[in-house]
Amino acid sequence: MPTPFDALKPLAGRALEVALNRAVALDPDTRTALASMDGRRVSLALESPPLALEIAVHDGYLQVGPPLREADLAVRGTVGGLLGRLPFLAGARTGTGRLHVAGDADLAQRLQRLAAGFDPDWQQPFVRRFGGGV
């Protein structure tokens, strides 16, 4: 049954896509690694709140949209399970949760290494906007 929030999903997906691509642009190694994953798709399904989306790599950029068909890698579970797997939250208390991953094991390992090595230059947007002099 459709809800009033269904109309916001495309906007939220587009905002997520823009945010992910801006973050990736801050780490050239990640951008290069993504180029080797062109055409690969990961589906993500969360239980609560119920949310399903697909992230695809196309020409080195991430595209976010609804899951359309079977993805190369499927991730489903709870928000706590997902947050507990993110490398930058490894030491944080993210609560309990579960995560189920199915599909291409090589892709899963590549994405895990990519996430672990993600090292963005957080100063880059500020230097570009405000200049780099002291």
N, C-alpha and C positions, 0 to 999 in steps of 0.2 A: 504494500500500500504506500503510495507516494506521500512524502511529508513536505512541509514548507521549506525544509532545509535542502531538499533535493535540488532546488534551483540554484543554490549556492555552491554545489559541488564542483561544477566546471570552473567557477571563479577561484575556489580554493585550490583546485588542481593546477590551474595556471599560476597562481601565486607560489605554490610549492615548486613548480617547475622553474620559475624565475629565480627563486631563492637557491635552489640546488645548483643551477648553472652559474650563478654568481659566486657561490662558495667554491665550486670546482675551478672557476677561472682564477682563483687566488692561489692555486697550486698547479703549476705547469706539469709536474710529474703525473698528477692525477688526470689532467686533461689528456696527456699523451697515452696513458694507460687505457682511458675510456675509448680512444680511437680504435684500439685493438679489439674492442667488444662491440663493434658496430653491428646492429641488427639483433643483439641479444635483448631479452625481455625478462623482467622480474615482476611477478605479481605479489602483492601484499594484501592480506586480509586480516583485519583486526576484529576481535569479537565485541569489545565494548570500549568505545562506541563502535557500532557496526560500520566498518569502512572497508572498501575494496578499491584498489587502484593498481595500475601497471606502470612501471618505469621502464622505458626502452631507451637504448642508445642509438642515436641516429647522427651520423657525421660528427661524432665527438661530443654531441650535446645530449642531455637527458630530456626525454619527453614524458610527461605525466598524463595519464588518461585512464579511462575505465578499462578493466580487464575485458579483452575481447575474445581471446582464445587461449589455449594452454600456453603458458609461458615457459621459458627455458628453466626458470627457477621459481618455485612457489614458496612463499613464506606466510605462515598464518599463526595466529596466537593472540596473546594479550599485549597491551601497551607495556606493562611491566616486563614481560618477556623480551620484547623488542628493545626497550631501553637498556635492559641488563646486558645486551650483546654489543652495544655501541662502545668502541674502544675509549672514547673520551669520557665516558661515564663509568669506566671500569671500577673505580674506587668509591663511587657514590652509592648511596642506598637508594635503589630505584624500586624497591618493593619486590614482591614475588610475582612470578608470572611464568608462562610457558610459551615456547616457540617451537613450531614444527617446520622443518625445511625439507623440501622434496624437489628432485629434479637433478640438474647437471651439477655434480659434485665439484668438477673443475671450476666452473663458474662461481660456485659458492666460495671456494678457496681463494680465487682471484679477487673477488669482492671483499673478502675478509682481509686479505693482505692490503688491498687498496685503502680500506677504511683505517687499518692500523697505521699505514704510512702517510695518511692525509696530513699534510703540514702546510696549511694556508698562510700566506703572508697577509695577516690582518691589517697591517699598516698601509698596504698598497692603495686601497680606495681613498684613504685620508691624504696620502701623499699626492695622488692624482688630483684630488679635489682642492686641497689647500696648499700644496707645494711642499718641498722637502727641506727647506733651509731652517737653520736654528737661529 
